[in-house]
């Protein structure tokens, strides 16, 4: 596991966090995140895994909202995802950015990280963001797949 270093390949054209081909998962503490990384390796996941503490998430990922966080409606849900990430990081949650390989299955990934305490995991695909972990009941019902663009994959 390496430290997360945010670069332009992890943002959309508007500069908002959107790491296409990756899953960004959040955990209550660093130990849970590290155990999830080990569980992924044990499950045969071979993609890169990067760790981000709450401070880094708030400083680097949340700042990508910038002026995109305008109160006007937008076509995408990227801002909503970043706000959810910001809320959890503000409560001390730690993150893993997981590169998905061609042969990696989202279900296998979610089965490996959910038991390790994942509270959410967003799979950033080309035109959708898929929530791989069922949110806690207190958040209320939420859609499993969130469309982020007018086109479908």
C-alpha positions in Angstrom: 0.0 0.0 0.0 1.4 3.4 -1.0 0.3 6.9 0.0 -2.3 8.6 -2.2 -0.9 11.3 -4.4 -3.7 13.1 -6.2 -3.0 14.0 -9.8 -4.9 15.3 -12.8 -5.7 11.8 -14.0 -8.0 11.4 -10.9 -10.2 14.4 -11.8 -12.8 15.1 -14.4 -12.5 17.9 -17.0 -14.0 20.3 -14.4 -11.2 19.3 -11.9 -13.5 17.4 -9.5 -12.3 14.1 -8.0 -13.3 11.3 -10.4 -10.6 8.6 -10.6 -12.0 6.5 -13.5 -11.2 2.8 -13.1 -10.8 3.1 -9.4 -12.7 2.4 -6.2 -12.5 4.9 -3.4 -13.5 3.3 -0.1 -13.8 4.8 3.4 -13.2 3.1 6.7 -13.7 4.2 10.3 -9.9 4.1 11.2 -6.5 3.3 9.7 -6.4 -0.2 11.1 -9.6 -1.1 9.2 -8.2 0.4 6.0 -5.0 -1.6 6.4 -6.9 -4.8 7.1 -9.0 -4.2 4.0 -5.9 -3.8 1.9 -4.6 -7.1 3.2 -8.0 -8.7 2.5 -7.9 -7.5 -1.0 -4.5 -9.0 -1.6 -5.7 -12.3 0.0 -8.7 -12.2 -2.4 -6.3 -12.0 -5.4 -6.6 -8.3 -6.2 -3.4 -7.2 -7.9 -4.1 -3.5 -8.6 -2.4 -0.7 -6.8 -3.9 0.4 -3.5 -3.2 3.9 -2.1 -3.9 5.0 1.4 -5.3 8.5 2.4 -5.8 9.7 6.0 -8.6 12.1 6.8 -6.4 15.2 6.6 -5.2 14.3 3.1 -8.7 13.6 2.0 -9.9 17.0 3.2 -6.9 18.8 1.8 -6.6 17.2 -1.6 -9.8 15.4 -2.6 -12.3 17.8 -1.1 -10.6 20.9 -2.4 -11.3 19.6 -6.0 -14.9 20.9 -5.5 -13.5 24.4 -5.8 -16.0 26.5 -7.8 -17.7 23.4 -9.0 -19.5 23.4 -5.6 -22.0 26.0 -6.9 -25.6 25.7 -5.7 -26.8 25.3 -9.3 -27.8 21.8 -10.4 -25.2 19.9 -12.4 -25.3 17.0 -14.9 -22.9 14.9 -12.7 -23.0 13.5 -9.2 -19.3 13.9 -8.7 -19.8 16.8 -6.3 -22.3 14.8 -4.3 -19.8 12.0 -3.9 -17.0 14.4 -2.9 -19.4 15.9 -0.3 -20.2 12.5 1.1 -16.4 11.8 1.2 -15.8 15.1 3.0 -18.5 14.3 5.6 -16.9 11.0 6.4 -13.3 12.3 6.4 -14.5 15.2 8.7 -15.6 12.5 11.1 -12.1 10.8 11.0 -12.6 8.2 8.3 -9.6 6.9 6.3 -9.6 6.1 2.6 -8.2 3.6 0.1 -8.0 4.3 -3.6 -8.1 0.9 -5.3 -7.1 0.5 -9.0 -9.5 -1.9 -10.8 -7.8 -4.3 -13.3 -9.5 -5.8 -16.3 -10.2 -9.0 -14.5 -11.2 -7.5 -11.1 -14.9 -7.9 -10.2 -16.6 -5.2 -8.2 -18.5 -7.9 -6.2 -15.3 -9.6 -5.2 -13.8 -6.3 -4.1 -16.9 -5.4 -2.0 -17.0 -8.8 -0.4 -13.3 -8.4 0.7 -13.6 -4.9 2.1 -17.1 -4.8 3.6 -16.2 -7.2 6.5 -13.2 -5.0 7.3 -15.5 -2.0 8.1 -15.9 -0.2 4.8 -18.7 2.3 5.2 -18.8 3.3 1.6 -17.0 2.4 -1.6 -17.5 4.3 -4.9 -16.5 2.6 -8.1 -15.8 5.4 -10.7 -16.6 4.0 -14.1 -16.6 6.1 -17.3 -20.2 7.3 -17.1 -21.4 6.2 -13.7 -20.3 6.0 -10.1 -21.4 2.7 -8.5 -21.8 2.5 -4.7 -20.4 -1.0 -3.9 -21.2 -1.0 -0.1 -24.7 -0.7 1.3 -24.8 2.6 3.3 -25.6 2.4 7.0 -29.3 2.5 7.8 -29.2 5.9 9.4 -28.3 7.4 6.0 -31.6 6.2 4.6 -32.3 4.4 1.3 -29.9 5.3 -1.5 -29.5 4.2 -5.1 -26.9 1.6 -5.8 -25.9 3.1 -9.1 -25.7 6.8 -9.5 -25.7 8.2 -13.0 -23.2 11.0 -13.5 -23.6 11.9 -17.1 -26.5 11.9 -19.6 -25.0 9.0 -21.5 -24.9 5.5 -20.2 -22.1 3.0 -20.3 
